Amino acid sequence: MRRMRIIALSLLIAVLGVSTCAAAEDYPSRPIKWIVPYPAGGTTDILARLIGQWLSEHLGAQVIIENRPGAGNNIGTEAAINAAPDGYTVLLVNPANGINTSLYRKLNFDFIRDVAPVAGLTRVPNVMEVNPAVPAKTVPEFIAYAKANPGKINLASSGNGTSVHLSGEMFKMMTGVDLLHVPYRGAAPALTDLISGQVQIMFDNMPSSIEHIRAGKLRALAVTTAKRSPALPDVPTVAETVPGYEASAWFGMGAPKGTPPEIINKLNKAINAALADPNIQARLADLGGNVMSTTPAEFGQVIVDETDKWAKVVKAAGVSVE
């Protein structure tokens, strides 16, 4: 009897293995849902639609972008990691996924444990930008202006715990200025209020702001990366005034834990092919981004490293969300 059970179990494992390989071979045979945990119009949405369109044209199945905003990115993230691990639901991974691990006291998931990294997409600067009515035209001028008006300047962000939010918190911490944080549900509504003058400053991801800067609707004071951005070559870095300041936003694709490696690798190969396309590279450069082109393991390490980095900022700033 015991021998019969062992044989039956071995046959079952073999059948499942063949079934998984066959599923991966046929993948994708229906549309893929790519969950973006923010509203339309922000950087995550722009990137997902750009890469998603390329994948739809080259992968053999349509990639459908589904915006699932709320709870600082956590609603969309939870929906994605709890989906069936079959490759037909993926997540636009972004800085908030690393930040929220330490920002939120209670989460229904452990992101590093529950996500299967697929591929990195791009790393972009944030840009310190103000409404043109703000009298400051440089970072030193803004610091002086803020210190003369403590608590009276509104700092917009795309939500609690985003890199946009914590880039501002790090600036406050390193300069001693007192800014009032105003979180929004995504970059698009925050930018609307920034342009109209309801709020005065934002440290936005460059892709969602760069056209407004070029059009003169916003004034860029600095970029947050250690080096200047080729997309805005005349704009200095924050570090040129505040030594040691550095922040950037990173984006990629993740899948539910347990997604077959064959499917992960197929998606990784397709994304890296998209990132090698000169048209995609030109568009990402125009948005201020640098191509990442990673293996799944390399992108997983990015997630771990960024989670550790921002945990220190969250702790130092004393920021938390229930």
N, C-alpha and C positions, 0 to 999 in steps of 0.2 A: 504493500500500500504506500509506504514511504517513497519507494522508488518511483511508483506511478505519479505521485504528487510532484516529485522533482522533475520528471520528464514533462509533465503538464505545464509546470512553471517555466521550464526552459523553452517550451514551444510558445507559450504566451509572450515571453520576453522577445523571442525571435520575431513573432508576428508583429508585435508593437514596434520593434526596430525597423522592420521592412515598411510598415505603415507610415512611420515618421519620415523615413527616407523618401518614400513615394510622395508624401505631402509636401516635403521640402522641394522635391524635384518639380512638382506641378505649381509651386508657389511663384507668383500670386495668381490665383484663378478667379478672384473676385476683388472688388474695391477694398483699398486699405484706408482705414480711418486714422488720421493724424490729429491727435488732440493737442490743441494750443490752449494752455490754461490762462489766457488773457483775452480781452476783447479784440475785435478786428482793428487794424490800424497801427498797432505798436510794432516794435522790432521783432518780437517772436512771431507775430502774424505775417509780417513782411517776409521773413526768412523762410517760414514754412511754405508759404505760397510760391516763392521763387523756386525752392528745391522741389516742392511737391509737383509743380508743373513739369519740371524736367523728368522726374521719376514717372509721372503719368505717361509721358511721351516715349520713355525708353524701357520701362520695367514690364510693360504688358498689361497693366491694370491701372485704373484710375486711383489717384491718391486724393481723398476728400479731406479738406481741412475742417475741423470742428472746433469752434471756439467755446471753451468751457471755463469762463472766468469765475472768480470768487474766492474768498478766504485766503487772499494773498498767494494764489496759485495752487492751493491745496485741493480744491474741488476737482479741477481737471486732472491733477496728478493722481489723486486717489482713484478716479474713474479709470485712468489708463492702467495703473499697476494692478488693479483688481479685474481687468478684462481677461478674457481667455488668452492664454499664452500661445497663440497660433500665428502671430505675425500680422494679423489683420487689424490690430489696434496698437498704435505706437504713440509716443509722447514727444513733444518738443521740449527737451530738457534745457533749463536755463538757470542763471545764477541763484534764483530763489529756491531751487531744489536743494542747493547746498546750504544756503543761509537759513532756511526754515528749520533745519535740523536742530539748531541751537536757539533760534528765535522763538519758536513755539514750545510751550511747556508740555503740551499734550498733542500728539499726532496719532492718527490711526494706522500709521505705517512707518517703517524705517526705510528711508529712500535708498541708502546704499545697499541694504540687504534685499530690498524688494524690486529693484530695477535691474534689467539686463542692459548694460551699455551697448549701443549699436555703433555709433560713429559721431565724431565731432564735426561741426559745420564751420563755424567761424568764431573768431574772438575780435571784439570791437571795443573802441574806447567809449567811455561816457563823456559827455561834453557839458561843461559848466556853462549854462546859458541863462540870460536874463531877458525880461521884457525891455524893449528899447527905451521905455520911459525911465528905467532905473538909471541914475546919473553915472554910475560906475562903468568905465570902459576897460578896466584891467582888474586882475585879481587883487593887487594891493589897494586899488581904489575901492573895490567892493568890500574888502575887509574893514577898511576905515569907515565906509558908509554903514556897514552892519553894526560896528561897535558904537557908532553914534546913534543908532536906532535899535537898541536891544529889544528883541521880542516883537518887533513891528514888521519884520520882513517874513513873508510866507514862502516856505520851501516846499515846492510840489514834488510828488513822487508818483510812480505808477502803482504804488501799493506798499504796505508794510512789509519789510523784509526783502524787497527787491534790491538789486545792486544799485539802482537809482536812489533808493532811500538811504542805504548804508554808505554810499559814496558821499552823500550830504552829511550824514552823521560823522563820518571820518573827518570831513572838512571842518565841521563844528568843533570836534574834539581836538584837532591839531592847530586850530587858529584861535579858539576861545570865543568865537562869535555865537550869538544867541539868535537862532532862526526858529520860526514856528513851523513844524512839519505838518503838511496837509496831504494825506494819502488819497489817491484816486484808485478807481478800479480799472487800471490800465493806463498806458501812455497817452492814448488819443484824447480822453477827456481832460487829462492834466495839461496837455499841450494847448487845448482849446482855451482853457482858463489862463494859461501863461501868456498866450498871444493876446488875449483880451485885457490882460492886466489885473485879473482877479488874484493871481499869485505872481510873485516877482522873480523867482529863481528855481532852476531845476538842474539836476545832474543826469540828464537823459542819455539812454543808449543812442549813439550817433545815428543809426539808420532811420529812426523815426523822426529825427529832428533836422537832419542835414538840409533838406529842401527848404524848410522854414528859415534856416540860417542863411542859405544862399539867396532866398527871396527878400531878406531883410526884415522878416517878421520877428526874428529873435536875434539877439546879439551873443555870439560865442565869446566867452572870456578865456576859456582854457579847455584843454582835453585832459583826461584823468590818467592816461597812460604815461609810462616813464619817458617815452619819446614822442615827438610831435607826429601827428597823423598826416600822411600824404594827401588825404581827402580834404584837409583844412591846413595846408602847410604854413600859413601865416599866423595860426592860432597857437599860442604858447602852451606849455604844460602847466598844470597846477604846481608841480614839483619845482618849477623855476622860481616860484615864490614861496612855496611850502615844502622844504626839502623832505624827502622820504615819502611823500604822498604818491600813491599809485593804486589804480583800480581799473578793472576792465570787465566787460561782460562776455561770457562764453555761451555757446549754444550747440546743441547736438540732438541726436535722436536716441531714445531709450524704448525698451519694450518690457512687458511684464516678465518677471522672473519665471524661468521654466520654458521660455520660448526656445524651440530647438536651435542648436548652434548652426545648423545648416541654413536656417532662415535668417538668423542674425548675420551670418557671413554673406549671404546673398544681398541683404539690404546694405551692409557695409560696403561691399564691392560697388553697388549701384551708386551710393552716395559719393564715394571717392571718385567714381567716374564723372559724376555731375560736377564735383569740385575741380576736376581737371579740365572741364570744358572752358575754353577761353571766354565765352560769352558770360558764363556764370562767374568766372574770376573777375571779369571787368565790372559786372554789376555789384559784386561784393566789395570790390575796391572803391567803387563809386559811393557805396554806403559807408565806407570807412573801415571795412572789416578785413581781417587776414584769414586766409583759408587754414583750416586745422588739419584735415586729411589724416585721420588716426585709424588704428586698429580698434576693435571693441575694448581690448585690455587697456590700451593707451587712453581711450576716452574715460574708461572707468577710473584710471589714476587721476585724471583731471578733476573728476567729481570729488574724489577723496581729498585731493590737495586743496581745492577751493572751499570745501566744507570746513577743513581745518583752519584755513586763512580767515574766513569770515566769522568763525566762532570766536576768534580773538577780538574782532571788532565789536561784535554783539556784546560780549562780556564787558569790554572796556567802556562802551557807550551806555551800558546799563539798559539796553532795549530788550523788551520781551513782549509776547502776545499770549493771551490766555487761550 
